[in-house]
Amino acid sequence: MGSCNIDHSLDDVKKKLKGQRIYLPENLVERLEKALIDDLSQGSLNDIFHLLKKYDLAPDSEREKRNQKLAAYI
């Protein structure tokens, strides 16, 4: 996950989560949805977006790392 100069909106993050939800652990999805109700910083939104981006294509070891990082935002 390289750096990105695009600021992703809350709506972008919610759409990305919706698109990747079938690949994520259900309890993580539920907790992320609740976390996305709160005001998150732009940096947090960008980080979450990029952790979700291409999640479905990531190997299991990478998914586990991403799950841990996503859980840190909840």
All heavy atoms as a GROMACS GRO file, in nm:
protein
  600
    1MET      N    1   0.084  -0.118   0.000
    1MET     CA    2   0.000   0.000   0.000
    1MET      C    3   0.088   0.124   0.000
    1MET      O    4   0.146   0.160   0.101
    1MET     CB    5  -0.089  -0.002   0.124
    1MET     CG    6  -0.198  -0.107   0.119
    1MET     SD    7  -0.293  -0.116   0.272
    1MET     CE    8  -0.171  -0.186   0.382
    2GLY      N    9   0.099   0.182  -0.114
    2GLY     CA   10   0.179   0.302  -0.125
    2GLY      C   11   0.103   0.424  -0.081
    2GLY      O   12  -0.013   0.418  -0.044
    3SER      N   13   0.173   0.536  -0.083
    3SER     CA   14   0.106   0.660  -0.042
    3SER      C   15   0.014   0.709  -0.153
    3SER      O   16   0.036   0.684  -0.270
    3SER     CB   17   0.209   0.766  -0.006
    3SER     OG   18   0.282   0.802  -0.120
    4CYS      N   19  -0.089   0.780  -0.112
    4CYS     CA   20  -0.188   0.830  -0.205
    4CYS      C   21  -0.217   0.974  -0.169
    4CYS      O   22  -0.229   1.009  -0.052
    4CYS     CB   23  -0.315   0.747  -0.195
    4CYS     SG   24  -0.452   0.805  -0.293
    5ASN      N   25  -0.229   1.059  -0.268
    5ASN     CA   26  -0.253   1.200  -0.242
    5ASN      C   27  -0.400   1.237  -0.248
    5ASN      O   28  -0.435   1.354  -0.240
    5ASN     CB   29  -0.174   1.285  -0.343
    5ASN     CG   30  -0.025   1.270  -0.325
    5ASN    OD1   31   0.023   1.249  -0.215
    5ASN    ND2   32   0.048   1.279  -0.433
    6ILE      N   33  -0.487   1.137  -0.262
    6ILE     CA   34  -0.630   1.162  -0.271
    6ILE      C   35  -0.693   1.150  -0.133
    6ILE      O   36  -0.668   1.053  -0.061
    6ILE     CB   37  -0.697   1.062  -0.366
    6ILE    CG1   38  -0.640   1.076  -0.507
    6ILE    CG2   39  -0.848   1.080  -0.367
    6ILE    CD1   40  -0.687   0.970  -0.604
    7ASP      N   41  -0.773   1.248  -0.094
    7ASP     CA   42  -0.849   1.238   0.030
    7ASP      C   43  -0.980   1.167   0.000
    7ASP      O   44  -1.057   1.210  -0.086
    7ASP     CB   45  -0.878   1.377   0.088
    7ASP     CG   46  -0.757   1.437   0.156
    7ASP    OD1   47  -0.666   1.360   0.194
    7ASP    OD2   48  -0.751   1.560   0.171
    8HIS      N   49  -1.003   1.058   0.070
    8HIS     CA   50  -1.122   0.977   0.049
    8HIS      C   51  -1.230   1.021   0.147
    8HIS      O   52  -1.205   1.034   0.267
    8HIS     CB   53  -1.090   0.829   0.065
    8HIS     CG   54  -0.989   0.782  -0.035
    8HIS    ND1   55  -1.020   0.758  -0.166
    8HIS    CD2   56  -0.856   0.759  -0.023
    8HIS    CE1   57  -0.911   0.720  -0.231
    8HIS    NE2   58  -0.810   0.721  -0.146
    9SER      N   59  -1.350   1.039   0.096
    9SER     CA   60  -1.461   1.083   0.180
    9SER      C   61  -1.516   0.966   0.262
    9SER      O   62  -1.486   0.849   0.235
    9SER     CB   63  -1.573   1.140   0.092
    9SER     OG   64  -1.633   1.036   0.017
   10LEU      N   65  -1.596   1.000   0.360
   10LEU     CA   66  -1.663   0.898   0.441
   10LEU      C   67  -1.747   0.808   0.350
   10LEU      O   68  -1.749   0.686   0.365
   10LEU     CB   69  -1.749   0.964   0.548
   10LEU     CG   70  -1.828   0.870   0.639
   10LEU    CD1   71  -1.737   0.774   0.714
   10LEU    CD2   72  -1.912   0.952   0.738
   11ASP      N   73  -1.813   0.867   0.253
   11ASP     CA   74  -1.894   0.791   0.159
   11ASP      C   75  -1.808   0.694   0.078
   11ASP      O   76  -1.848   0.579   0.054
   11ASP     CB   77  -1.972   0.886   0.067
   11ASP     CG   78  -2.079   0.815  -0.012
   11ASP    OD1   79  -2.156   0.737   0.048
   11ASP    OD2   80  -2.087   0.837  -0.134
   12ASP      N   81  -1.690   0.738   0.034
   12ASP     CA   82  -1.597   0.650  -0.038
   12ASP      C   83  -1.561   0.529   0.046
   12ASP      O   84  -1.557   0.416  -0.004
   12ASP     CB   85  -1.466   0.723  -0.073
   12ASP     CG   86  -1.481   0.831  -0.178
   12ASP    OD1   87  -1.582   0.831  -0.252
   12ASP    OD2   88  -1.390   0.916  -0.186
   13VAL      N   89  -1.532   0.553   0.174
   13VAL     CA   90  -1.492   0.445   0.264
   13VAL      C   91  -1.608   0.349   0.285
   13VAL      O   92  -1.591   0.226   0.283
   13VAL     CB   93  -1.440   0.501   0.398
   13VAL    CG1   94  -1.407   0.388   0.495
   13VAL    CG2   95  -1.316   0.588   0.375
   14LYS      N   96  -1.727   0.402   0.304
   14LYS     CA   97  -1.845   0.316   0.322
   14LYS      C   98  -1.871   0.230   0.198
   14LYS      O   99  -1.904   0.113   0.210
   14LYS     CB  100  -1.968   0.400   0.356
   14LYS     CG  101  -1.966   0.456   0.496
   14LYS     CD  102  -2.090   0.539   0.524
   14LYS     CE  103  -2.090   0.593   0.665
   14LYS     NZ  104  -2.211   0.672   0.693
   15LYS      N  105  -1.855   0.288   0.081
   15LYS     CA  106  -1.874   0.213  -0.043
   15LYS      C  107  -1.769   0.103  -0.057
   15LYS      O  108  -1.798  -0.009  -0.099
   15LYS     CB  109  -1.867   0.306  -0.164
   15LYS     CG  110  -1.990   0.391  -0.182
   15LYS     CD  111  -1.975   0.484  -0.301
   15LYS     CE  112  -2.095   0.578  -0.312
   15LYS     NZ  113  -2.076   0.676  -0.420
   16LYS      N  114  -1.645   0.136  -0.022
   16LYS     CA  115  -1.538   0.037  -0.030
   16LYS      C  116  -1.564  -0.077   0.069
   16LYS      O  117  -1.546  -0.195   0.036
   16LYS     CB  118  -1.403   0.103  -0.002
   16LYS     CG  119  -1.282   0.013  -0.020
   16LYS     CD  120  -1.265  -0.042  -0.157
   16LYS     CE  121  -1.228   0.064  -0.258
   16LYS     NZ  122  -1.210   0.007  -0.393
   17LEU      N  123  -1.609  -0.044   0.189
   17LEU     CA  124  -1.642  -0.146   0.289
   17LEU      C  125  -1.755  -0.235   0.237
   17LEU      O  126  -1.748  -0.358   0.248
   17LEU     CB  127  -1.682  -0.081   0.421
   17LEU     CG  128  -1.725  -0.176   0.533
   17LEU    CD1  129  -1.615  -0.276   0.567
   17LEU    CD2  130  -1.764  -0.096   0.657
   18LYS      N  131  -1.856  -0.175   0.179
   18LYS     CA  132  -1.969  -0.252   0.125
   18LYS      C  133  -1.921  -0.348   0.016
   18LYS      O  134  -1.965  -0.463   0.011
   18LYS     CB  135  -2.075  -0.157   0.069
   18LYS     CG  136  -2.198  -0.227   0.019
   18LYS     CD  137  -2.302  -0.128  -0.030
   18LYS     CE  138  -2.427  -0.200  -0.080
   18LYS     NZ  139  -2.527  -0.108  -0.132
   19GLY      N  140  -1.831  -0.303  -0.068
   19GLY     CA  141  -1.780  -0.387  -0.176
   19GLY      C  142  -1.691  -0.501  -0.130
   19GLY      O  143  -1.680  -0.603  -0.197
   20GLN      N  144  -1.627  -0.485  -0.015
   20GLN     CA  145  -1.533  -0.586   0.035
   20GLN      C  146  -1.591  -0.669   0.150
   20GLN      O  147  -1.526  -0.762   0.195
   20GLN     CB  148  -1.403  -0.517   0.080
   20GLN     CG  149  -1.326  -0.452  -0.030
   20GLN     CD  150  -1.264  -0.552  -0.128
   20GLN    OE1  151  -1.258  -0.671  -0.104
   20GLN    NE2  152  -1.219  -0.501  -0.241
   21ARG      N  153  -1.710  -0.638   0.193
   21ARG     CA  154  -1.765  -0.700   0.314
   21ARG      C  155  -1.771  -0.852   0.309
   21ARG      O  156  -1.753  -0.918   0.411
   21ARG     CB  157  -1.900  -0.640   0.351
   21ARG     CG  158  -2.017  -0.684   0.267
   21ARG     CD  159  -2.149  -0.625   0.313
   21ARG     NE  160  -2.179  -0.667   0.448
   21ARG     CZ  161  -2.217  -0.586   0.546
   21ARG    NH1  162  -2.233  -0.459   0.524
   21ARG    NH2  163  -2.240  -0.633   0.666
   22ILE      N  164  -1.793  -0.911   0.192
   22ILE     CA  165  -1.802  -1.057   0.186
   22ILE      C  166  -1.667  -1.124   0.209
   22ILE      O  167  -1.663  -1.244   0.238
   22ILE     CB  168  -1.865  -1.107   0.054
   22ILE    CG1  169  -1.780  -1.069  -0.066
   22ILE    CG2  170  -2.007  -1.055   0.039
   22ILE    CD1  171  -1.826  -1.131  -0.197
   23TYR      N  172  -1.560  -1.049   0.199
   23TYR     CA  173  -1.426  -1.104   0.219
   23TYR      C  174  -1.373  -1.080   0.360
   23TYR      O  175  -1.276  -1.143   0.401
   23TYR     CB  176  -1.328  -1.042   0.118
   23TYR     CG  177  -1.373  -1.061  -0.024
   23TYR    CD1  178  -1.431  -0.957  -0.095
   23TYR    CD2  179  -1.362  -1.185  -0.086
   23TYR    CE1  180  -1.475  -0.975  -0.225
   23TYR    CE2  181  -1.406  -1.204  -0.216
   23TYR     CZ  182  -1.462  -1.099  -0.285
   23TYR     OH  183  -1.507  -1.118  -0.413
   24LEU      N  184  -1.437  -0.990   0.434
   24LEU     CA  185  -1.393  -0.952   0.568
   24LEU      C  186  -1.465  -1.035   0.674
   24LEU      O  187  -1.579  -1.077   0.652
   24LEU     CB  188  -1.424  -0.804   0.594
   24LEU     CG  189  -1.341  -0.704   0.516
   24LEU    CD1  190  -1.419  -0.575   0.496
   24LEU    CD2  191  -1.212  -0.677   0.590
   25PRO      N  192  -1.402  -1.056   0.790
   25PRO     CA  193  -1.473  -1.121   0.901
   25PRO      C  194  -1.597  -1.038   0.939
   25PRO      O  195  -1.589  -0.914   0.948
   25PRO     CB  196  -1.371  -1.121   1.014
   25PRO     CG  197  -1.238  -1.103   0.949
   25PRO     CD  198  -1.264  -1.023   0.825
   26GLU      N  199  -1.710  -1.102   0.958
   26GLU     CA  200  -1.836  -1.032   0.983
   26GLU      C  201  -1.829  -0.941   1.105
   26GLU      O  202  -1.880  -0.829   1.102
   26GLU     CB  203  -1.952  -1.132   0.998
   26GLU     CG  204  -2.088  -1.066   1.008
   26GLU     CD  205  -2.124  -0.978   0.890
   26GLU    OE1  206  -2.088  -1.010   0.775
   26GLU    OE2  207  -2.190  -0.874   0.911
   27ASN      N  208  -1.765  -0.988   1.213
   27ASN     CA  209  -1.758  -0.903   1.333
   27ASN      C  210  -1.677  -0.776   1.307
   27ASN      O  211  -1.706  -0.671   1.362
   27ASN     CB  212  -1.702  -0.981   1.452
   27ASN     CG  213  -1.556  -1.020   1.435
   27ASN    OD1  214  -1.506  -1.033   1.323
   27ASN    ND2  215  -1.489  -1.041   1.545
   28LEU      N  216  -1.579  -0.785   1.220
   28LEU     CA  217  -1.499  -0.667   1.184
   28LEU      C  218  -1.583  -0.570   1.102
   28LEU      O  219  -1.577  -0.448   1.124
   28LEU     CB  220  -1.373  -0.708   1.109
   28LEU     CG  221  -1.273  -0.599   1.075
   28LEU    CD1  222  -1.224  -0.528   1.200
   28LEU    CD2  223  -1.155  -0.657   0.998
   29VAL      N  224  -1.663  -0.622   1.011
   29VAL     CA  225  -1.750  -0.538   0.929
   29VAL      C  226  -1.847  -0.461   1.019
   29VAL      O  227  -1.863  -0.339   1.004
   29VAL     CB  228  -1.828  -0.621   0.825
   29VAL    CG1  229  -1.934  -0.537   0.755
   29VAL    CG2  230  -1.734  -0.682   0.723
   30GLU      N  231  -1.910  -0.531   1.110
   30GLU     CA  232  -2.008  -0.467   1.200
   30GLU      C  233  -1.943  -0.357   1.282
   30GLU      O  234  -1.999  -0.248   1.296
   30GLU     CB  235  -2.070  -0.571   1.292
   30GLU     CG  236  -2.160  -0.669   1.220
   30GLU     CD  237  -2.203  -0.785   1.307
   30GLU    OE1  238  -2.167  -0.789   1.428
   30GLU    OE2  239  -2.271  -0.875   1.254
   31ARG      N  240  -1.826  -0.384   1.334
   31ARG     CA  241  -1.756  -0.285   1.417
   31ARG      C  242  -1.709  -0.166   1.332
   31ARG      O  243  -1.714  -0.051   1.377
   31ARG     CB  244  -1.641  -0.351   1.491
   31ARG     CG  245  -1.694  -0.448   1.597
   31ARG     CD  246  -1.591  -0.539   1.660
   31ARG     NE  247  -1.461  -0.480   1.682
   31ARG     CZ  248  -1.348  -0.550   1.682
   31ARG    NH1  249  -1.348  -0.679   1.661
   31ARG    NH2  250  -1.234  -0.490   1.703
   32LEU      N  251  -1.665  -0.192   1.210
   32LEU     CA  252  -1.624  -0.083   1.122
   32LEU      C  253  -1.743   0.006   1.085
   32LEU      O  254  -1.731   0.128   1.082
   32LEU     CB  255  -1.560  -0.138   0.994
   32LEU     CG  256  -1.413  -0.175   1.003
   32LEU    CD1  257  -1.371  -0.251   0.878
   32LEU    CD2  258  -1.327  -0.052   1.021
   33GLU      N  259  -1.856  -0.055   1.057
   33GLU     CA  260  -1.975   0.022   1.024
   33GLU      C  261  -2.012   0.116   1.139
   33GLU      O  262  -2.048   0.232   1.116
   33GLU     CB  263  -2.093  -0.070   0.991
   33GLU     CG  264  -2.078  -0.138   0.857
   33GLU     CD  265  -2.185  -0.241   0.828
   33GLU    OE1  266  -2.247  -0.294   0.922
   33GLU    OE2  267  -2.206  -0.270   0.709
   34LYS      N  268  -2.002   0.067   1.261
   34LYS     CA  269  -2.030   0.152   1.378
   34LYS      C  270  -1.926   0.262   1.392
   34LYS      O  271  -1.959   0.376   1.426
   34LYS     CB  272  -2.035   0.068   1.504
   34LYS     CG  273  -2.158  -0.021   1.511
   34LYS     CD  274  -2.157  -0.108   1.635
   34LYS     CE  275  -2.276  -0.202   1.634
   34LYS     NZ  276  -2.271  -0.298   1.743
   35ALA      N  277  -1.801   0.230   1.365
   35ALA     CA  278  -1.693   0.329   1.376
   35ALA      C  279  -1.709   0.439   1.271
   35ALA      O  280  -1.672   0.554   1.295
   35ALA     CB  281  -1.557   0.262   1.362
   36LEU      N  282  -1.765   0.404   1.156
   36LEU     CA  283  -1.780   0.502   1.049
   36LEU      C  284  -1.895   0.598   1.073
   36LEU      O  285  -1.917   0.690   0.994
   36LEU     CB  286  -1.796   0.430   0.914
   36LEU     CG  287  -1.672   0.357   0.866
   36LEU    CD1  288  -1.700   0.279   0.739
   36LEU    CD2  289  -1.555   0.453   0.844
   37ILE      N  290  -1.967   0.581   1.182
   37ILE     CA  291  -2.070   0.676   1.221
   37ILE      C  292  -2.005   0.796   1.289
   37ILE      O  293  -2.049   0.909   1.276
   37ILE     CB  294  -2.174   0.610   1.316
   37ILE    CG1  295  -2.252   0.504   1.239
   37ILE    CG2  296  -2.268   0.713   1.375
   37ILE    CD1  297  -2.340   0.417   1.325
   38ASP      N  298  -1.895   0.771   1.360
   38ASP     CA  299  -1.823   0.876   1.430
   38ASP      C  300  -1.743   0.962   1.333
   38ASP      O  301  -1.715   0.922   1.220
   38ASP     CB  302  -1.725   0.815   1.532
   38ASP     CG  303  -1.797   0.739   1.642
   38ASP    OD1  304  -1.912   0.776   1.674
   38ASP    OD2  305  -1.738   0.645   1.695
   39ASP      N  306  -1.708   1.079   1.379
   39ASP     CA  307  -1.621   1.166   1.300
   39ASP      C  308  -1.478   1.113   1.307
   39ASP      O  309  -1.419   1.111   1.414
   39ASP     CB  310  -1.626   1.310   1.352
   39ASP     CG  311  -1.757   1.378   1.321
   39ASP    OD1  312  -1.820   1.342   1.221
   39ASP    OD2  313  -1.795   1.469   1.398
   40LEU      N  314  -1.428   1.070   1.195
   40LEU     CA  315  -1.290   1.023   1.187
   40LEU      C  316  -1.207   1.128   1.114
   40LEU      O  317  -1.258   1.199   1.028
   40LEU     CB  318  -1.284   0.890   1.113
   40LEU     CG  319  -1.353   0.771   1.179
   40LEU    CD1  320  -1.352   0.651   1.085
   40LEU    CD2  321  -1.284   0.736   1.309
   41SER      N  322  -1.081   1.133   1.147
   41SER     CA  323  -0.993   1.228   1.080
   41SER      C  324  -0.976   1.188   0.934
   41SER      O  325  -0.999   1.071   0.896
   41SER     CB  326  -0.856   1.230   1.148
   41SER     OG  327  -0.787   1.108   1.123
   42GLN      N  328  -0.936   1.282   0.852
   42GLN     CA  329  -0.913   1.254   0.711
   42GLN      C  330  -0.806   1.147   0.694
   42GLN      O  331  -0.818   1.058   0.611
   42GLN     CB  332  -0.873   1.382   0.636
   42GLN     CG  333  -0.862   1.362   0.486
   42GLN     CD  334  -0.994   1.321   0.424
   42GLN    OE1  335  -1.092   1.393   0.433
   42GLN    NE2  336  -0.999   1.204   0.362
   43GLY      N  337  -0.704   1.153   0.777
   43GLY     CA  338  -0.599   1.052   0.771
   43GLY      C  339  -0.651   0.913   0.801
   43GLY      O  340  -0.612   0.816   0.735
   44SER      N  341  -0.741   0.902   0.899
   44SER     CA  342  -0.799   0.773   0.932
   44SER      C  343  -0.885   0.721   0.818
   44SER      O  344  -0.879   0.602   0.784
   44SER     CB  345  -0.885   0.783   1.060
   44SER     OG  346  -0.804   0.814   1.171
   45LEU      N  347  -0.965   0.808   0.759
   45LEU     CA  348  -1.048   0.767   0.645
   45LEU      C  349  -0.961   0.717   0.530
   45LEU      O  350  -0.991   0.613   0.470
   45LEU     CB  351  -1.135   0.883   0.597
   45LEU     CG  352  -1.248   0.926   0.689
   45LEU    CD1  353  -1.315   1.053   0.636
   45LEU    CD2  354  -1.351   0.815   0.707
   46ASN      N  355  -0.854   0.787   0.502
   46ASN     CA  356  -0.764   0.745   0.395
   46ASN      C  357  -0.700   0.610   0.426
   46ASN      O  358  -0.692   0.523   0.339
   46ASN     CB  359  -0.655   0.850   0.371
   46ASN     CG  360  -0.709   0.979   0.314
   46ASN    OD1  361  -0.821   0.986   0.265
   46ASN    ND2  362  -0.628   1.083   0.320
   47ASP      N  363  -0.655   0.593   0.551
   47ASP     CA  364  -0.593   0.466   0.590
   47ASP      C  365  -0.691   0.350   0.578
   47ASP      O  366  -0.657   0.244   0.523
   47ASP     CB  367  -0.541   0.473   0.734
   47ASP     CG  368  -0.420   0.564   0.748
   47ASP    OD1  369  -0.358   0.601   0.646
   47ASP    OD2  370  -0.387   0.598   0.864
   48ILE      N  371  -0.812   0.368   0.628
   48ILE     CA  372  -0.912   0.262   0.622
   48ILE      C  373  -0.945   0.228   0.476
   48ILE      O  374  -0.953   0.110   0.439
   48ILE     CB  375  -1.040   0.302   0.700
   48ILE    CG1  376  -1.008   0.311   0.849
   48ILE    CG2  377  -1.153   0.203   0.675
   48ILE    CD1  378  -1.118   0.375   0.932
   49PHE      N  379  -0.961   0.330   0.394
   49PHE     CA  380  -0.989   0.308   0.252
   49PHE      C  381  -0.881   0.219   0.189
   49PHE      O  382  -0.911   0.123   0.119
   49PHE     CB  383  -0.997   0.441   0.177
   49PHE     CG  384  -1.032   0.425   0.032
   49PHE    CD1  385  -1.164   0.425  -0.009
   49PHE    CD2  386  -0.933   0.412  -0.064
   49PHE    CE1  387  -1.197   0.409  -0.144
   49PHE    CE2  388  -0.964   0.397  -0.199
   49PHE     CZ  389  -1.097   0.395  -0.238
   50HIS      N  390  -0.755   0.251   0.216
   50HIS     CA  391  -0.646   0.177   0.153
   50HIS      C  392  -0.627   0.038   0.214
   50HIS      O  393  -0.580  -0.053   0.144
   50HIS     CB  394  -0.518   0.259   0.153
   50HIS     CG  395  -0.525   0.368   0.052
   50HIS    ND1  396  -0.508   0.348  -0.083
   50HIS    CD2  397  -0.557   0.500   0.065
   50HIS    CE1  398  -0.526   0.462  -0.147
   50HIS    NE2  399  -0.556   0.555  -0.060
   51LEU      N  400  -0.666   0.020   0.338
   51LEU     CA  401  -0.663  -0.115   0.396
   51LEU      C  402  -0.771  -0.203   0.332
   51LEU      O  403  -0.752  -0.324   0.318
   51LEU     CB  404  -0.681  -0.109   0.548
   51LEU     CG  405  -0.563  -0.051   0.625
   51LEU    CD1  406  -0.603  -0.021   0.769
   51LEU    CD2  407  -0.444  -0.147   0.621
   52LEU      N  408  -0.881  -0.142   0.294
   52LEU     CA  409  -0.990  -0.216   0.230
   52LEU      C  410  -0.967  -0.238   0.080
   52LEU      O  411  -1.016  -0.334   0.022
   52LEU     CB  412  -1.123  -0.142   0.250
   52LEU     CG  413  -1.174  -0.134   0.393
   52LEU    CD1  414  -1.293  -0.040   0.402
   52LEU    CD2  415  -1.211  -0.272   0.444
   53LYS      N  416  -0.892  -0.147   0.020
   53LYS     CA  417  -0.868  -0.153  -0.125
   53LYS      C  418  -0.799  -0.284  -0.162
   53LYS      O  419  -0.698  -0.321  -0.102
   53LYS     CB  420  -0.782  -0.033  -0.167
   53LYS     CG  421  -0.762  -0.022  -0.316
   53LYS     CD  422  -0.684   0.103  -0.348
   53LYS     CE  423  -0.660   0.115  -0.496
   53LYS     NZ  424  -0.582   0.235  -0.528
   54LYS      N  425  -0.857  -0.354  -0.256
   54LYS     CA  426  -0.804  -0.481  -0.307
   54LYS      C  427  -0.787  -0.585  -0.196
   54LYS      O  428  -0.704  -0.676  -0.207
   54LYS     CB  429  -0.675  -0.461  -0.385
   54LYS     CG  430  -0.696  -0.376  -0.509
   54LYS     CD  431  -0.571  -0.367  -0.593
   54LYS     CE  432  -0.598  -0.279  -0.715
   54LYS     NZ  433  -0.482  -0.266  -0.802
   55TYR      N  434  -0.865  -0.573  -0.089
   55TYR     CA  435  -0.860  -0.670   0.020
   55TYR      C  436  -0.888  -0.810  -0.034
   55TYR      O  437  -0.823  -0.907   0.007
   55TYR     CB  438  -0.964  -0.632   0.127
   55TYR     CG  439  -0.965  -0.722   0.247
   55TYR    CD1  440  -0.891  -0.690   0.360
   55TYR    CD2  441  -1.041  -0.838   0.250
   55TYR    CE1  442  -0.892  -0.771   0.472
   55TYR    CE2  443  -1.042  -0.920   0.361
   55TYR     CZ  444  -0.967  -0.887   0.472
   55TYR     OH  445  -0.968  -0.968   0.583
   56ASP      N  446  -0.982  -0.820  -0.126
   56ASP     CA  447  -1.020  -0.949  -0.182
   56ASP      C  448  -0.906  -1.018  -0.256
   56ASP      O  449  -0.904  -1.141  -0.267
   56ASP     CB  450  -1.142  -0.934  -0.274
   56ASP     CG  451  -1.120  -0.833  -0.385
   56ASP    OD1  452  -1.049  -0.733  -0.363
   56ASP    OD2  453  -1.176  -0.853  -0.494
   57LEU      N  454  -0.811  -0.944  -0.304
   57LEU     CA  455  -0.699  -1.000  -0.380
   57LEU      C  456  -0.578  -1.031  -0.292
   57LEU      O  457  -0.483  -1.095  -0.339
   57LEU     CB  458  -0.657  -0.903  -0.490
   57LEU     CG  459  -0.767  -0.866  -0.592
   57LEU    CD1  460  -0.715  -0.763  -0.690
   57LEU    CD2  461  -0.819  -0.989  -0.662
   58ALA      N  462  -0.581  -0.988  -0.168
   58ALA     CA  463  -0.466  -1.005  -0.078
   58ALA      C  464  -0.458  -1.150  -0.028
   58ALA      O  465  -0.561  -1.213  -0.002
   58ALA     CB  466  -0.478  -0.911   0.041
   59PRO      N  467  -0.336  -1.202  -0.012
   59PRO     CA  468  -0.321  -1.336   0.046
   59PRO      C  469  -0.364  -1.334   0.194
   59PRO      O  470  -0.372  -1.228   0.256
   59PRO     CB  471  -0.172  -1.367   0.032
   59PRO     CG  472  -0.106  -1.236   0.007
   59PRO     CD  473  -0.208  -1.143  -0.050
   60ASP      N  474  -0.390  -1.450   0.248
   60ASP     CA  475  -0.440  -1.460   0.386
   60ASP      C  476  -0.350  -1.390   0.487
   60ASP      O  477  -0.399  -1.324   0.579
   60ASP     CB  478  -0.458  -1.607   0.427
   60ASP     CG  479  -0.575  -1.673   0.356
   60ASP    OD1  480  -0.664  -1.600   0.306
   60ASP    OD2  481  -0.579  -1.797   0.353
   61SER      N  482  -0.219  -1.401   0.471
   61SER     CA  483  -0.127  -1.338   0.566
   61SER      C  484  -0.142  -1.185   0.563
   61SER      O  485  -0.139  -1.119   0.666
   61SER     CB  486   0.017  -1.378   0.539
   61SER     OG  487   0.056  -1.338   0.408
   62GLU      N  488  -0.161  -1.130   0.444
   62GLU     CA  489  -0.180  -0.986   0.430
   62GLU      C  490  -0.316  -0.944   0.485
   62GLU      O  491  -0.329  -0.840   0.548
   62GLU     CB  492  -0.168  -0.945   0.283
   62GLU     CG  493  -0.195  -0.799   0.255
   62GLU     CD  494  -0.095  -0.703   0.319
   62GLU    OE1  495   0.019  -0.744   0.347
   62GLU    OE2  496  -0.132  -0.586   0.341
   63ARG      N  497  -0.417  -1.027   0.464
   63ARG     CA  498  -0.550  -0.996   0.518
   63ARG      C  499  -0.547  -0.988   0.670
   63ARG      O  500  -0.608  -0.901   0.729
   63ARG     CB  501  -0.652  -1.102   0.475
   63ARG     CG  502  -0.693  -1.092   0.331
   63ARG     CD  503  -0.800  -1.193   0.299
   63ARG     NE  504  -0.836  -1.188   0.158
   63ARG     CZ  505  -0.938  -1.253   0.106
   63ARG    NH1  506  -1.017  -1.326   0.183
   63ARG    NH2  507  -0.964  -1.245  -0.023
   64GLU      N  508  -0.474  -1.080   0.731
   64GLU     CA  509  -0.466  -1.079   0.877
   64GLU      C  510  -0.400  -0.951   0.927
   64GLU      O  511  -0.444  -0.890   1.024
   64GLU     CB  512  -0.389  -1.201   0.928
   64GLU     CG  513  -0.388  -1.214   1.078
   64GLU     CD  514  -0.526  -1.217   1.141
   64GLU    OE1  515  -0.618  -1.278   1.085
   64GLU    OE2  516  -0.544  -1.155   1.249
   65LYS      N  517  -0.295  -0.906   0.860
   65LYS     CA  518  -0.229  -0.780   0.896
   65LYS      C  519  -0.326  -0.663   0.881
   65LYS      O  520  -0.334  -0.575   0.967
   65LYS     CB  521  -0.106  -0.757   0.810
   65LYS     CG  522   0.010  -0.848   0.839
   65LYS     CD  523   0.124  -0.822   0.742
   65LYS     CE  524   0.233  -0.926   0.755
   65LYS     NZ  525   0.338  -0.908   0.654
   66ARG      N  526  -0.399  -0.664   0.771
   66ARG     CA  527  -0.496  -0.556   0.748
   66ARG      C  528  -0.607  -0.560   0.852
   66ARG      O  529  -0.652  -0.455   0.900
   66ARG     CB  530  -0.555  -0.566   0.608
   66ARG     CG  531  -0.455  -0.535   0.498
   66ARG     CD  532  -0.523  -0.536   0.364
   66ARG     NE  533  -0.429  -0.526   0.254
   66ARG     CZ  534  -0.462  -0.493   0.131
   66ARG    NH1  535  -0.587  -0.465   0.101
   66ARG    NH2  536  -0.370  -0.487   0.036
   67ASN      N  537  -0.653  -0.680   0.888
   67ASN     CA  538  -0.758  -0.693   0.990
   67ASN      C  539  -0.713  -0.630   1.121
   67ASN      O  540  -0.790  -0.560   1.188
   67ASN     CB  541  -0.794  -0.840   1.014
   67ASN     CG  542  -0.867  -0.903   0.897
   67ASN    OD1  543  -0.911  -0.834   0.805
   67ASN    ND2  544  -0.877  -1.034   0.898
   68GLN      N  545  -0.589  -0.655   1.158
   68GLN     CA  546  -0.536  -0.598   1.283
   68GLN      C  547  -0.530  -0.446   1.274
   68GLN      O  548  -0.565  -0.377   1.370
   68GLN     CB  549  -0.398  -0.656   1.313
   68GLN     CG  550  -0.401  -0.802   1.350
   68GLN     CD  551  -0.263  -0.863   1.362
   68GLN    OE1  552  -0.161  -0.798   1.344
   68GLN    NE2  553  -0.259  -0.992   1.394
   69LYS      N  554  -0.488  -0.394   1.162
   69LYS     CA  555  -0.482  -0.249   1.146
   69LYS      C  556  -0.621  -0.186   1.143
   69LYS      O  557  -0.643  -0.080   1.202
   69LYS     CB  558  -0.404  -0.212   1.018
   69LYS     CG  559  -0.256  -0.244   1.027
   69LYS     CD  560  -0.184  -0.214   0.898
   69LYS     CE  561  -0.036  -0.248   0.909
   69LYS     NZ  562   0.036  -0.222   0.784
   70LEU      N  563  -0.716  -0.254   1.078
   70LEU     CA  564  -0.853  -0.205   1.074
   70LEU      C  565  -0.913  -0.205   1.215
   70LEU      O  566  -0.982  -0.111   1.255
   70LEU     CB  567  -0.938  -0.288   0.980
   70LEU     CG  568  -0.915  -0.266   0.831
   70LEU    CD1  569  -0.977  -0.377   0.749
   70LEU    CD2  570  -0.965  -0.130   0.788
   71ALA      N  571  -0.885  -0.310   1.291
   71ALA     CA  572  -0.939  -0.321   1.428
   71ALA      C  573  -0.888  -0.207   1.516
   71ALA      O  574  -0.957  -0.165   1.608
   71ALA     CB  575  -0.902  -0.457   1.487
   72ALA      N  576  -0.771  -0.155   1.487
   72ALA     CA  577  -0.715  -0.046   1.565
   72ALA      C  578  -0.798   0.083   1.549
   72ALA      O  579  -0.793   0.170   1.636
   72ALA     CB  580  -0.571  -0.019   1.524
   73TYR      N  581  -0.876   0.094   1.444
   73TYR     CA  582  -0.960   0.212   1.421
   73TYR      C  583  -1.097   0.202   1.488
   73TYR      O  584  -1.174   0.296   1.484
   73TYR     CB  585  -0.979   0.236   1.270
   73TYR     CG  586  -0.855   0.291   1.205
   73TYR    CD1  587  -0.771   0.210   1.133
   73TYR    CD2  588  -0.821   0.426   1.219
   73TYR    CE1  589  -0.656   0.260   1.075
   73TYR    CE2  590  -0.706   0.476   1.161
   73TYR     CZ  591  -0.624   0.392   1.089
   73TYR     OH  592  -0.510   0.443   1.032
   74ILE      N  593  -1.123   0.088   1.547
   74ILE     CA  594  -1.257   0.066   1.603
   74ILE      C  595  -1.256   0.096   1.752
   74ILE      O  596  -1.179   0.045   1.826
   74ILE     CB  597  -1.304  -0.077   1.578
   74ILE    CG1  598  -1.283  -0.113   1.431
   74ILE    CG2  599  -1.448  -0.092   1.614
   74ILE    CD1  600  -1.308  -0.255   1.397
   0.00000   0.00000   0.00000
